[in-house]
C-alpha cells in the first residue's frame, strides 16, 4: 500500500477512504510466458462528530501503516468540565 493508492475525502460530515490497487506482472522466458494481473479496491465511509476540526484532518502512511488524525475543535476541548463528587448524606 502506498500514498498514491489511497484517497481520503471529507464531504458533508462524512470521512471517506478509498483504496484501489492495480498490479500487472509480465515475464518472458525461452520456454514460457507469464502474465499476471491483480486488482483490488475498497471504500469505507464514517460519520464525523461535530467536534472534529475538518480543516486540520491529516493522513500519513509509514511502513505499511495508514494513520488518520482527527483533531478536535478548540471549543470541544474547552467544553470539558470537572464535576465534584459529593458524599451522600
SEFIZA-3560 file (N, C-alpha, C; in Angstrom, 3 decimals):
REM SEFIZA-3560
<numar><xx>0.848</xx><yy>-1.168</yy><zz>0.000</zz><atom>N</atom></numar>
<numar><xx>0.000</xx><yy>0.000</yy><zz>0.000</zz><atom>CA</atom></numar>
<numar><xx>0.899</xx><yy>1.238</yy><zz>0.000</zz><atom>C</atom></numar>
<numar><xx>0.587</xx><yy>2.207</yy><zz>-0.854</zz><atom>N</atom></numar>
<numar><xx>1.335</xx><yy>3.453</yy><zz>-0.845</zz><atom>CA</atom></numar>
<numar><xx>0.379</xx><yy>4.640</yy><zz>-0.961</zz><atom>C</atom></numar>
<numar><xx>0.915</xx><yy>5.838</yy><zz>-0.797</zz><atom>N</atom></numar>
<numar><xx>0.069</xx><yy>7.045</yy><zz>-0.737</zz><atom>CA</atom></numar>
<numar><xx>-0.658</xx><yy>7.335</yy><zz>-2.044</zz><atom>C</atom></numar>
<numar><xx>-0.187</xx><yy>6.818</yy><zz>-3.153</zz><atom>N</atom></numar>
<numar><xx>-0.841</xx><yy>7.059</yy><zz>-4.437</zz><atom>CA</atom></numar>
<numar><xx>-2.079</xx><yy>6.185</yy><zz>-4.623</zz><atom>C</atom></numar>
<numar><xx>-2.201</xx><yy>5.130</yy><zz>-3.849</zz><atom>N</atom></numar>
<numar><xx>-3.331</xx><yy>4.211</yy><zz>-3.977</zz><atom>CA</atom></numar>
<numar><xx>-4.506</xx><yy>4.587</yy><zz>-3.070</zz><atom>C</atom></numar>
<numar><xx>-4.299</xx><yy>5.531</yy><zz>-2.137</zz><atom>N</atom></numar>
<numar><xx>-5.312</xx><yy>5.856</yy><zz>-1.135</zz><atom>CA</atom></numar>
<numar><xx>-5.854</xx><yy>7.256</yy><zz>-1.370</zz><atom>C</atom></numar>
<numar><xx>-7.175</xx><yy>7.405</yy><zz>-1.249</zz><atom>N</atom></numar>
<numar><xx>-7.804</xx><yy>8.714</yy><zz>-1.335</zz><atom>CA</atom></numar>
<numar><xx>-8.626</xx><yy>8.927</yy><zz>-0.067</zz><atom>C</atom></numar>
<numar><xx>-8.455</xx><yy>10.089</yy><zz>0.561</zz><atom>N</atom></numar>
<numar><xx>-9.203</xx><yy>10.454</yy><zz>1.758</zz><atom>CA</atom></numar>
<numar><xx>-9.985</xx><yy>11.709</yy><zz>1.422</zz><atom>C</atom></numar>
<numar><xx>-11.294</xx><yy>11.693</yy><zz>1.668</zz><atom>N</atom></numar>
<numar><xx>-12.131</xx><yy>12.847</yy><zz>1.356</zz><atom>CA</atom></numar>
<numar><xx>-13.118</xx><yy>13.079</yy><zz>2.490</zz><atom>C</atom></numar>
<numar><xx>-13.447</xx><yy>14.358</yy><zz>2.719</zz><atom>N</atom></numar>
<numar><xx>-14.468</xx><yy>14.716</yy><zz>3.706</zz><atom>CA</atom></numar>
<numar><xx>-15.546</xx><yy>15.499</yy><zz>2.964</zz><atom>C</atom></numar>
<numar><xx>-16.770</xx><yy>14.976</yy><zz>3.003</zz><atom>N</atom></numar>
<numar><xx>-17.901</xx><yy>15.615</yy><zz>2.339</zz><atom>CA</atom></numar>
<numar><xx>-19.127</xx><yy>15.514</yy><zz>3.233</zz><atom>C</atom></numar>
<numar><xx>-19.734</xx><yy>16.646</yy><zz>3.514</zz><atom>N</atom></numar>
<numar><xx>-20.970</xx><yy>16.686</yy><zz>4.312</zz><atom>CA</atom></numar>
<numar><xx>-20.852</xx><yy>15.910</yy><zz>5.617</zz><atom>C</atom></numar>
<numar><xx>-19.742</xx><yy>16.078</yy><zz>6.320</zz><atom>N</atom></numar>
<numar><xx>-19.556</xx><yy>15.431</yy><zz>7.610</zz><atom>CA</atom></numar>
<numar><xx>-19.220</xx><yy>13.949</yy><zz>7.539</zz><atom>C</atom></numar>
<numar><xx>-18.922</xx><yy>13.448</yy><zz>6.358</zz><atom>N</atom></numar>
<numar><xx>-18.557</xx><yy>12.041</yy><zz>6.185</zz><atom>CA</atom></numar>
<numar><xx>-17.104</xx><yy>11.943</yy><zz>5.734</zz><atom>C</atom></numar>
<numar><xx>-16.330</xx><yy>11.098</yy><zz>6.405</zz><atom>N</atom></numar>
<numar><xx>-14.950</xx><yy>10.812</yy><zz>6.022</zz><atom>CA</atom></numar>
<numar><xx>-14.986</xx><yy>9.554</yy><zz>5.166</zz><atom>C</atom></numar>
<numar><xx>-14.464</xx><yy>9.636</yy><zz>3.945</zz><atom>N</atom></numar>
<numar><xx>-14.494</xx><yy>8.502</yy><zz>3.028</zz><atom>CA</atom></numar>
<numar><xx>-13.073</xx><yy>8.107</yy><zz>2.652</zz><atom>C</atom></numar>
<numar><xx>-12.765</xx><yy>6.827</yy><zz>2.815</zz><atom>N</atom></numar>
<numar><xx>-11.473</xx><yy>6.260</yy><zz>2.445</zz><atom>CA</atom></numar>
<numar><xx>-11.686</xx><yy>5.360</yy><zz>1.241</zz><atom>C</atom></numar>
<numar><xx>-10.898</xx><yy>5.570</yy><zz>0.207</zz><atom>N</atom></numar>
<numar><xx>-10.975</xx><yy>4.751</yy><zz>-0.995</zz><atom>CA</atom></numar>
<numar><xx>-9.577</xx><yy>4.254</yy><zz>-1.316</zz><atom>C</atom></numar>
<numar><xx>-9.450</xx><yy>2.970</yy><zz>-1.554</zz><atom>N</atom></numar>
<numar><xx>-8.165</xx><yy>2.361</yy><zz>-1.879</zz><atom>CA</atom></numar>
<numar><xx>-8.356</xx><yy>1.511</yy><zz>-3.122</zz><atom>C</atom></numar>
<numar><xx>-7.473</xx><yy>1.678</yy><zz>-4.078</zz><atom>N</atom></numar>
<numar><xx>-7.528</xx><yy>0.858</yy><zz>-5.285</zz><atom>CA</atom></numar>
<numar><xx>-6.114</xx><yy>0.456</yy><zz>-5.657</zz><atom>C</atom></numar>
<numar><xx>-5.948</xx><yy>-0.819</yy><zz>-5.937</zz><atom>N</atom></numar>
<numar><xx>-4.633</xx><yy>-1.342</yy><zz>-6.298</zz><atom>CA</atom></numar>
<numar><xx>-4.743</xx><yy>-2.055</yy><zz>-7.637</zz><atom>C</atom></numar>
<numar><xx>-3.774</xx><yy>-1.778</yy><zz>-8.461</zz><atom>N</atom></numar>
<numar><xx>-3.704</xx><yy>-2.458</yy><zz>-9.749</zz><atom>CA</atom></numar>
<numar><xx>-2.246</xx><yy>-2.811</yy><zz>-9.980</zz><atom>C</atom></numar>
<numar><xx>-1.978</xx><yy>-4.083</yy><zz>-10.168</zz><atom>N</atom></numar>
<numar><xx>-0.611</xx><yy>-4.539</yy><zz>-10.369</zz><atom>CA</atom></numar>
<numar><xx>-0.586</xx><yy>-5.544</yy><zz>-11.512</zz><atom>C</atom></numar>
<numar><xx>0.338</xx><yy>-5.336</yy><zz>-12.405</zz><atom>N</atom></numar>
<numar><xx>0.495</xx><yy>-6.254</yy><zz>-13.527</zz><atom>CA</atom></numar>
<numar><xx>1.937</xx><yy>-6.735</yy><zz>-13.583</zz><atom>C</atom></numar>
<numar><xx>2.102</xx><yy>-8.034</yy><zz>-13.795</zz><atom>N</atom></numar>
<numar><xx>3.422</xx><yy>-8.637</yy><zz>-13.893</zz><atom>CA</atom></numar>
<numar><xx>3.504</xx><yy>-9.399</yy><zz>-15.204</zz><atom>C</atom></numar>
<numar><xx>4.607</xx><yy>-9.231</yy><zz>-15.871</zz><atom>N</atom></numar>
<numar><xx>4.801</xx><yy>-9.936</yy><zz>-17.131</zz><atom>CA</atom></numar>
<numar><xx>6.239</xx><yy>-10.461</yy><zz>-17.182</zz><atom>C</atom></numar>
<numar><xx>6.376</xx><yy>-11.735</yy><zz>-17.498</zz><atom>N</atom></numar>
<numar><xx>7.699</xx><yy>-12.346</yy><zz>-17.570</zz><atom>CA</atom></numar>
<numar><xx>7.781</xx><yy>-13.229</yy><zz>-18.816</zz><atom>C</atom></numar>
<numar><xx>8.802</xx><yy>-12.992</yy><zz>-19.581</zz><atom>N</atom></numar>
<numar><xx>9.004</xx><yy>-13.792</yy><zz>-20.792</zz><atom>CA</atom></numar>
<numar><xx>10.316</xx><yy>-14.552</yy><zz>-20.649</zz><atom>C</atom></numar>
<numar><xx>10.252</xx><yy>-15.807</yy><zz>-21.004</zz><atom>N</atom></numar>
<numar><xx>11.435</xx><yy>-16.647</yy><zz>-20.972</zz><atom>CA</atom></numar>
<numar><xx>11.436</xx><yy>-17.480</yy><zz>-22.254</zz><atom>C</atom></numar>
<numar><xx>12.477</xx><yy>-18.234</yy><zz>-22.413</zz><atom>N</atom></numar>
<numar><xx>12.606</xx><yy>-19.059</yy><zz>-23.614</zz><atom>CA</atom></numar>
<numar><xx>11.484</xx><yy>-20.090</yy><zz>-23.716</zz><atom>C</atom></numar>
<numar><xx>11.114</xx><yy>-20.683</yy><zz>-22.557</zz><atom>N</atom></numar>
<numar><xx>10.139</xx><yy>-21.772</yy><zz>-22.557</zz><atom>CA</atom></numar>
<numar><xx>8.719</xx><yy>-21.362</yy><zz>-22.172</zz><atom>C</atom></numar>
<numar><xx>8.535</xx><yy>-20.165</yy><zz>-21.655</zz><atom>N</atom></numar>
<numar><xx>7.188</xx><yy>-19.790</yy><zz>-21.214</zz><atom>CA</atom></numar>
<numar><xx>7.000</xx><yy>-18.275</yy><zz>-21.218</zz><atom>C</atom></numar>
<numar><xx>5.725</xx><yy>-17.911</yy><zz>-21.097</zz><atom>N</atom></numar>
<numar><xx>5.324</xx><yy>-16.506</yy><zz>-20.988</zz><atom>CA</atom></numar>
<numar><xx>4.339</xx><yy>-16.412</yy><zz>-19.833</zz><atom>C</atom></numar>
<numar><xx>4.602</xx><yy>-15.537</yy><zz>-18.862</zz><atom>N</atom></numar>
<numar><xx>3.752</xx><yy>-15.393</yy><zz>-17.683</zz><atom>CA</atom></numar>
<numar><xx>3.198</xx><yy>-13.976</yy><zz>-17.641</zz><atom>C</atom></numar>
<numar><xx>1.900</xx><yy>-13.871</yy><zz>-17.494</zz><atom>N</atom></numar>
<numar><xx>1.248</xx><yy>-12.568</yy><zz>-17.364</zz><atom>CA</atom></numar>
<numar><xx>0.231</xx><yy>-12.662</yy><zz>-16.224</zz><atom>C</atom></numar>
<numar><xx>0.414</xx><yy>-11.831</yy><zz>-15.175</zz><atom>N</atom></numar>
<numar><xx>-0.490</xx><yy>-11.830</yy><zz>-14.025</zz><atom>CA</atom></numar>
<numar><xx>-1.052</xx><yy>-10.428</yy><zz>-13.828</zz><atom>C</atom></numar>
<numar><xx>-2.291</xx><yy>-10.372</yy><zz>-13.399</zz><atom>N</atom></numar>
<numar><xx>-2.934</xx><yy>-9.098</yy><zz>-13.099</zz><atom>CA</atom></numar>
<numar><xx>-3.652</xx><yy>-9.220</yy><zz>-11.768</zz><atom>C</atom></numar>
<numar><xx>-3.413</xx><yy>-8.240</yy><zz>-10.911</zz><atom>N</atom></numar>
<numar><xx>-4.065</xx><yy>-8.185</yy><zz>-9.601</zz><atom>CA</atom></numar>
<numar><xx>-4.843</xx><yy>-6.892</yy><zz>-9.501</zz><atom>C</atom></numar>
<numar><xx>-6.089</xx><yy>-6.981</yy><zz>-9.068</zz><atom>N</atom></numar>
<numar><xx>-6.924</xx><yy>-5.804</yy><zz>-8.871</zz><atom>CA</atom></numar>
<numar><xx>-7.615</xx><yy>-5.934</yy><zz>-7.520</zz><atom>C</atom></numar>
<numar><xx>-7.736</xx><yy>-4.837</yy><zz>-6.830</zz><atom>N</atom></numar>
<numar><xx>-8.449</xx><yy>-4.852</yy><zz>-5.559</zz><atom>CA</atom></numar>
<numar><xx>-8.832</xx><yy>-3.441</yy><zz>-5.171</zz><atom>C</atom></numar>
<numar><xx>-9.941</xx><yy>-3.313</yy><zz>-4.452</zz><atom>N</atom></numar>
<numar><xx>-10.353</xx><yy>-1.985</yy><zz>-4.000</zz><atom>CA</atom></numar>
<numar><xx>-11.301</xx><yy>-2.101</yy><zz>-2.818</zz><atom>C</atom></numar>
<numar><xx>-11.361</xx><yy>-1.034</yy><zz>-2.052</zz><atom>N</atom></numar>
<numar><xx>-12.383</xx><yy>-0.934</yy><zz>-1.014</zz><atom>CA</atom></numar>
<numar><xx>-12.732</xx><yy>0.528</yy><zz>-0.817</zz><atom>C</atom></numar>
<numar><xx>-13.889</xx><yy>0.756</yy><zz>-0.217</zz><atom>N</atom></numar>
<numar><xx>-14.346</xx><yy>2.106</yy><zz>0.077</zz><atom>CA</atom></numar>
<numar><xx>-15.124</xx><yy>2.044</yy><zz>1.382</zz><atom>C</atom></numar>
<numar><xx>-14.750</xx><yy>2.877</yy><zz>2.330</zz><atom>N</atom></numar>
<numar><xx>-15.419</xx><yy>2.931</yy><zz>3.626</zz><atom>CA</atom></numar>
<numar><xx>-15.741</xx><yy>4.383</yy><zz>3.951</zz><atom>C</atom></numar>
<numar><xx>-16.893</xx><yy>4.613</yy><zz>4.560</zz><atom>N</atom></numar>
<numar><xx>-17.290</xx><yy>5.960</yy><zz>4.967</zz><atom>CA</atom></numar>
<numar><xx>-17.665</xx><yy>5.950</yy><zz>6.439</zz><atom>C</atom></numar>
<numar><xx>-17.285</xx><yy>7.026</yy><zz>7.129</zz><atom>N</atom></numar>
<numar><xx>-17.546</xx><yy>7.166</yy><zz>8.563</zz><atom>CA</atom></numar>
<numar><xx>-18.148</xx><yy>8.550</yy><zz>8.810</zz><atom>C</atom></numar>
<numar><xx>-19.165</xx><yy>8.607</yy><zz>9.654</zz><atom>N</atom></numar>
<numar><xx>-19.742</xx><yy>9.896</yy><zz>10.038</zz><atom>CA</atom></numar>
<numar><xx>-18.823</xx><yy>10.544</yy><zz>11.067</zz><atom>C</atom></numar>
<numar><xx>-18.498</xx><yy>11.823</yy><zz>10.857</zz><atom>N</atom></numar>
<numar><xx>-17.636</xx><yy>12.551</yy><zz>11.790</zz><atom>CA</atom></numar>
<numar><xx>-18.495</xx><yy>13.332</yy><zz>12.776</zz><atom>C</atom></numar>
<numar><xx>-18.115</xx><yy>13.329</yy><zz>14.052</zz><atom>N</atom></numar>
<numar><xx>-18.845</xx><yy>14.153</yy><zz>15.013</zz><atom>CA</atom></numar>
<numar><xx>-18.580</xx><yy>15.638</yy><zz>14.747</zz><atom>C</atom></numar>
<numar><xx>-19.475</xx><yy>16.495</yy><zz>15.208</zz><atom>N</atom></numar>
<numar><xx>-19.334</xx><yy>17.940</yy><zz>15.011</zz><atom>CA</atom></numar>
<numar><xx>-18.105</xx><yy>18.514</yy><zz>15.702</zz><atom>C</atom></numar>
<numar><xx>-17.553</xx><yy>17.805</yy><zz>16.662</zz><atom>N</atom></numar>
<numar><xx>-16.413</xx><yy>18.311</yy><zz>17.427</zz><atom>CA</atom></numar>
<numar><xx>-15.082</xx><yy>18.205</yy><zz>16.671</zz><atom>C</atom></numar>
<numar><xx>-15.062</xx><yy>17.572</yy><zz>15.489</zz><atom>N</atom></numar>
<numar><xx>-13.823</xx><yy>17.408</yy><zz>14.709</zz><atom>CA</atom></numar>
<numar><xx>-13.560</xx><yy>18.659</yy><zz>13.878</zz><atom>C</atom></numar>
<numar><xx>-12.303</xx><yy>19.128</yy><zz>13.899</zz><atom>N</atom></numar>
<numar><xx>-11.884</xx><yy>20.264</yy><zz>13.086</zz><atom>CA</atom></numar>
<numar><xx>-11.499</xx><yy>19.734</yy><zz>11.702</zz><atom>C</atom></numar>
<numar><xx>-12.409</xx><yy>19.836</yy><zz>10.752</zz><atom>N</atom></numar>
<numar><xx>-12.238</xx><yy>19.245</yy><zz>9.423</zz><atom>CA</atom></numar>
<numar><xx>-11.021</xx><yy>19.814</yy><zz>8.699</zz><atom>C</atom></numar>
<numar><xx>-10.707</xx><yy>21.087</yy><zz>8.916</zz><atom>N</atom></numar>
<numar><xx>-9.574</xx><yy>21.717</yy><zz>8.229</zz><atom>CA</atom></numar>
<numar><xx>-8.218</xx><yy>21.183</yy><zz>8.687</zz><atom>C</atom></numar>
<numar><xx>-8.171</xx><yy>20.506</yy><zz>9.826</zz><atom>N</atom></numar>
<numar><xx>-6.894</xx><yy>20.027</yy><zz>10.364</zz><atom>CA</atom></numar>
<numar><xx>-6.733</xx><yy>18.506</yy><zz>10.282</zz><atom>C</atom></numar>
<numar><xx>-7.627</xx><yy>17.832</yy><zz>9.581</zz><atom>N</atom></numar>
<numar><xx>-7.503</xx><yy>16.379</yy><zz>9.415</zz><atom>CA</atom></numar>
<numar><xx>-6.253</xx><yy>16.091</yy><zz>8.585</zz><atom>C</atom></numar>
<numar><xx>-5.481</xx><yy>15.104</yy><zz>9.024</zz><atom>N</atom></numar>
<numar><xx>-4.277</xx><yy>14.730</yy><zz>8.285</zz><atom>CA</atom></numar>
<numar><xx>-4.201</xx><yy>13.209</yy><zz>8.172</zz><atom>C</atom></numar>
<numar><xx>-3.468</xx><yy>12.761</yy><zz>7.156</zz><atom>N</atom></numar>
<numar><xx>-3.288</xx><yy>11.326</yy><zz>6.938</zz><atom>CA</atom></numar>
<numar><xx>-1.854</xx><yy>11.081</yy><zz>6.490</zz><atom>C</atom></numar>
<numar><xx>-1.286</xx><yy>9.977</yy><zz>6.970</zz><atom>N</atom></numar>
<numar><xx>0.052</xx><yy>9.600</yy><zz>6.506</zz><atom>CA</atom></numar>
<numar><xx>0.185</xx><yy>8.081</yy><zz>6.508</zz><atom>C</atom></numar>
<numar><xx>1.184</xx><yy>7.630</yy><zz>5.792</zz><atom>N</atom></numar>
<numar><xx>1.449</xx><yy>6.197</yy><zz>5.714</zz><atom>CA</atom></numar>
<numar><xx>2.946</xx><yy>5.987</yy><zz>5.915</zz><atom>C</atom></numar>
<numar><xx>3.290</xx><yy>5.049</yy><zz>6.788</zz><atom>N</atom></numar>
<numar><xx>4.693</xx><yy>4.734</yy><zz>7.069</zz><atom>CA</atom></numar>
<numar><xx>4.806</xx><yy>3.242</yy><zz>7.345</zz><atom>C</atom></numar>
<numar><xx>5.671</xx><yy>2.590</yy><zz>6.624</zz><atom>N</atom></numar>
<numar><xx>5.929</xx><yy>1.152</yy><zz>6.791</zz><atom>CA</atom></numar>
<numar><xx>4.642</xx><yy>0.331</yy><zz>6.680</zz><atom>C</atom></numar>
<numar><xx>3.744</xx><yy>0.730</yy><zz>5.783</zz><atom>N</atom></numar>
<numar><xx>2.509</xx><yy>-0.017</yy><zz>5.560</zz><atom>CA</atom></numar>
<numar><xx>1.402</xx><yy>0.269</yy><zz>6.554</zz><atom>C</atom></numar>
<numar><xx>1.622</xx><yy>1.205</yy><zz>7.491</zz><atom>N</atom></numar>
<numar><xx>0.595</xx><yy>1.558</yy><zz>8.475</zz><atom>CA</atom></numar>
<numar><xx>0.002</xx><yy>2.899</yy><zz>8.083</zz><atom>C</atom></numar>
<numar><xx>-1.300</xx><yy>2.923</yy><zz>7.864</zz><atom>N</atom></numar>
<numar><xx>-2.013</xx><yy>4.125</yy><zz>7.450</zz><atom>CA</atom></numar>
<numar><xx>-2.652</xx><yy>4.757</yy><zz>8.680</zz><atom>C</atom></numar>
<numar><xx>-2.377</xx><yy>6.039</yy><zz>8.910</zz><atom>N</atom></numar>
<numar><xx>-2.871</xx><yy>6.732</yy><zz>10.098</zz><atom>CA</atom></numar>
<numar><xx>-3.622</xx><yy>7.992</yy><zz>9.690</zz><atom>C</atom></numar>
<numar><xx>-4.813</xx><yy>8.165</yy><zz>10.251</zz><atom>N</atom></numar>
<numar><xx>-5.590</xx><yy>9.388</yy><zz>10.050</zz><atom>CA</atom></numar>
<numar><xx>-5.714</xx><yy>10.066</yy><zz>11.407</zz><atom>C</atom></numar>
<numar><xx>-5.399</xx><yy>11.363</yy><zz>11.453</zz><atom>N</atom></numar>
<numar><xx>-5.505</xx><yy>12.139</yy><zz>12.686</zz><atom>CA</atom></numar>
<numar><xx>-6.708</xx><yy>13.062</yy><zz>12.577</zz><atom>C</atom></numar>
<numar><xx>-7.605</xx><yy>12.972</yy><zz>13.563</zz><atom>N</atom></numar>
<numar><xx>-8.826</xx><yy>13.768</yy><zz>13.591</zz><atom>CA</atom></numar>
<numar><xx>-8.810</xx><yy>14.667</yy><zz>14.827</zz><atom>C</atom></numar>
<numar><xx>-8.218</xx><yy>15.861</yy><zz>14.731</zz><atom>N</atom></numar>
<numar><xx>-8.140</xx><yy>16.733</yy><zz>15.905</zz><atom>CA</atom></numar>
<numar><xx>-9.487</xx><yy>17.368</yy><zz>16.239</zz><atom>C</atom></numar>
<numar><xx>-9.714</xx><yy>17.575</yy><zz>17.530</zz><atom>N</atom></numar>
<numar><xx>-10.944</xx><yy>18.224</yy><zz>17.986</zz><atom>CA</atom></numar>
<numar><xx>-10.846</xx><yy>19.731</yy><zz>17.814</zz><atom>C</atom></numar>
<numar><xx>-12.003</xx><yy>20.365</yy><zz>17.662</zz><atom>N</atom></numar>
<numar><xx>-12.061</xx><yy>21.829</yy><zz>17.625</zz><atom>CA</atom></numar>
<numar><xx>-11.693</xx><yy>22.356</yy><zz>19.003</zz><atom>C</atom></numar>
<numar><xx>-11.170</xx><yy>23.563</yy><zz>19.048</zz><atom>N</atom></numar>
<numar><xx>-10.766</xx><yy>24.167</yy><zz>20.318</zz><atom>CA</atom></numar>
<numar><xx>-11.961</xx><yy>24.291</yy><zz>21.271</zz><atom>C</atom></numar>
<numar><xx>-13.135</xx><yy>24.613</yy><zz>20.720</zz><atom>N</atom></numar>
<numar><xx>-14.340</xx><yy>24.746</yy><zz>21.560</zz><atom>CA</atom></numar>
<numar><xx>-14.702</xx><yy>23.421</yy><zz>22.219</zz><atom>C</atom></numar>
<numar><xx>-14.499</xx><yy>22.317</yy><zz>21.514</zz><atom>N</atom></numar>
<numar><xx>-14.822</xx><yy>20.999</yy><zz>22.063</zz><atom>CA</atom></numar>
<numar><xx>-13.875</xx><yy>20.645</yy><zz>23.198</zz><atom>C</atom></numar>
<numar><xx>-12.601</xx><yy>21.051</yy><zz>23.079</zz><atom>N</atom></numar>
<numar><xx>-11.643</xx><yy>20.788</yy><zz>24.148</zz><atom>CA</atom></numar>
<numar><xx>-11.980</xx><yy>21.623</yy><zz>25.378</zz><atom>C</atom></numar>
<numar><xx>-12.392</xx><yy>22.867</yy><zz>25.154</zz><atom>N</atom></numar>
<numar><xx>-12.700</xx><yy>23.773</yy><zz>26.263</zz><atom>CA</atom></numar>
<numar><xx>-14.017</xx><yy>23.411</yy><zz>26.949</zz><atom>C</atom></numar>
<numar><xx>-14.863</xx><yy>22.638</yy><zz>26.302</zz><atom>N</atom></numar>
<numar><xx>-16.171</xx><yy>22.304</yy><zz>26.854</zz><atom>CA</atom></numar>
<numar><xx>-16.098</xx><yy>21.295</yy><zz>27.995</zz><atom>C</atom></numar>
<numar><xx>-14.947</xx><yy>20.706</yy><zz>28.242</zz><atom>N</atom></numar>
<numar><xx>-14.816</xx><yy>19.730</yy><zz>29.325</zz><atom>CA</atom></numar>
<numar><xx>-14.999</xx><yy>20.418</yy><zz>30.674</zz><atom>C</atom></numar>
<numar><xx>-15.673</xx><yy>19.750</yy><zz>31.576</zz><atom>N</atom></numar>
<numar><xx>-15.947</xx><yy>20.321</yy><zz>32.891</zz><atom>CA</atom></numar>
<numar><xx>-15.739</xx><yy>19.247</yy><zz>33.942</zz><atom>C</atom></numar>
<numar><xx>-15.055</xx><yy>19.616</yy><zz>35.009</zz><atom>N</atom></numar>
<numar><xx>-14.842</xx><yy>18.687</yy><zz>36.104</zz><atom>CA</atom></numar>
<numar><xx>-16.041</xx><yy>18.765</yy><zz>37.048</zz><atom>C</atom></numar>
<numar><xx>-16.558</xx><yy>17.620</yy><zz>37.408</zz><atom>N</atom></numar>
<numar><xx>-17.723</xx><yy>17.551</yy><zz>38.286</zz><atom>CA</atom></numar>
<numar><xx>-17.254</xx><yy>17.049</yy><zz>39.641</zz><atom>C</atom></numar>
<numar><xx>-17.608</xx><yy>17.809</yy><zz>40.673</zz><atom>N</atom></numar>
<numar><xx>-17.206</xx><yy>17.439</yy><zz>42.032</zz><atom>CA</atom></numar>
<numar><xx>-18.103</xx><yy>16.315</yy><zz>42.537</zz><atom>C</atom></numar>
<numar><xx>-17.496</xx><yy>15.316</yy><zz>43.159</zz><atom>N</atom></numar>
<numar><xx>-18.237</xx><yy>14.194</yy><zz>43.717</zz><atom>CA</atom></numar>
<numar><xx>-18.494</xx><yy>14.499</yy><zz>45.186</zz><atom>C</atom></numar>
<numar><xx>-19.754</xx><yy>14.448</yy><zz>45.569</zz><atom>N</atom></numar>
<numar><xx>-20.156</xx><yy>14.770</yy><zz>46.940</zz><atom>CA</atom></numar>
<numar><xx>-20.511</xx><yy>13.470</yy><zz>47.670</zz><atom>C</atom></numar>
<numar><xx>-20.253</xx><yy>13.456</yy><zz>48.966</zz><atom>N</atom></numar>
<numar><xx>-20.623</xx><yy>12.308</yy><zz>49.783</zz><atom>CA</atom></numar>
<numar><xx>-22.132</xx><yy>12.369</yy><zz>50.058</zz><atom>C</atom></numar>
<numar><xx>-22.772</xx><yy>11.212</yy><zz>50.037</zz><atom>N</atom></numar>
<numar><xx>-24.220</xx><yy>11.156</yy><zz>50.295</zz><atom>CA</atom></numar>
<numar><xx>-24.486</xx><yy>11.408</yy><zz>51.769</zz><atom>C</atom></numar>
<numar><xx>-25.589</xx><yy>12.089</yy><zz>52.077</zz><atom>N</atom></numar>
<numar><xx>-25.899</xx><yy>12.361</yy><zz>53.484</zz><atom>CA</atom></numar>
<numar><xx>-26.821</xx><yy>11.349</yy><zz>54.067</zz><atom>C</atom></numar>
//
